[in-house]
Amino acid sequence: MLERHLAAAPESAYIGTESVPVETLADLIAQRFPSGAPRFALKIDTQGFEGDVLDGLGAQIEHCTAVVLEMPLAPYMPTRRTCRPCSPSW
């Protein structure tokens, strides 16, 4: 995390790391709905990984009717991207 973030919120300092399995939403939706996904809304709050989650939707984004997300407008982690212009397919 960036120094300015740590200075503003020292209680958010890292205390450890943990490895976890990762699966894309596209794969998860395809497994759960093999005949095709229904329409769905998506809420995302992933501490700087919102863009990665949206990227992981792949073609399933066509079934997504709404997205609610908390996304930083200014960087607080050195390698995470912030809000960027997009051109949705719908």
N, C-alpha and C positions, 0 to 999 in steps of 0.2 A: 504494500500500500504506500501511497505517496506520503512524504513527511508532513505536508500540510493537512492531510486527512488525520493522521495520527495526532498531530498537535491539537486539532479541533476536537477530536474524540479519542482520548488516550485509552478509554475502556475498550476500544475496538482492536487493540493490539493482538497480533497473532499469538496463540499459546501452543500451537502444535499443528501437525498436518495429519491427514488421513487419506488413504487411497480408497476410492469407491468405483464400482463399475459405472460406465456411462453408456446410455443407449439413446439414439435419436428418437424424437417424437414420431417421425415418419415410420421408423421400424416398429415402434410400440403400437402405433395406430393400425398398421398393416397386420400385426399379429393379433390384436384384439378384435379387429373387424375384417376378417379375410374376404368377405363379400363386398366390401366397400364401406368407407367411413360415413357415418351420418354427419349432419351439420353440427358444429360445436363452437363454443366460445372458449377462449384461452386466457388464463390469468398467469402472468409471469412476474416473479420477483426473485431473481437469481444472483443478486449482488455483483453486477457487472458482466454477467454472461448472457444477458437478454438477446443480444444479436446472434450468439451461437445457438440459442434455443430456437429462434426464428429461422435461422439457416437450416436447422435440423428438421424443420417441418417438411422441407422439400415440396413435392407436388401436393401433399396433404393440405397445404395452405388454401387450396381451392375449396375445401370443406369448412374452413374457419370463417365464421360470420362476424366475430368480434374478438378484439385483443385488448386486454387491459394489462398495462405493464408499468412497473416502476423502473425507470432507467435513468442513470446519471446523465446530466447534461454537461458536466465537467468531470474530467478523469479523477479518480481517486485511487486507482490501482495502475501500476506502470504499464502493464501489457494489455489492458482491456480497452476496447474501443468505446466510443460514446455515440450518441445519437447521430445518425447519418441520413442524408436524403435517400429516399428509395422511390422506386416506381412500381407500385403493386400491380399485379397482373389482372386484378378485377376492375 
